[in-house]
Amino acid sequence: MAGETQRRSQWPLALSLLVALAGVVVLWFYDWRNGVLIFAGAVGLAGLLRALLSDAAAGLLHVRSRMFDIAFLLLTATAIATLGLIVPN
């Protein structure tokens, strides 16, 4: 029973990783800029999920305090997206 609850609480991380994987696939096979932006969206999604979910429901997205996790993930997503947009072809 505890194993099932623990697995169920990892869906936010799994969802973020699936979106990040989609970004890497797009980056590798299609267009690097769109892939980077999708990857940045995955990091931003992780930040939003950390902001919306409780500590128990966030699973492995809960690393430090809520405010630190949210600020770090959203600033990282912004930095990745900004770099993806300003780097020339």
Summary of the structure (lengths in Angstrom):
residues: 89
radius of gyration: 14.4
end to end distance: 51.5
largest distance: 51.8
contacts: 256
relative contact order: 0.16
helix: 84%
strand: 0%
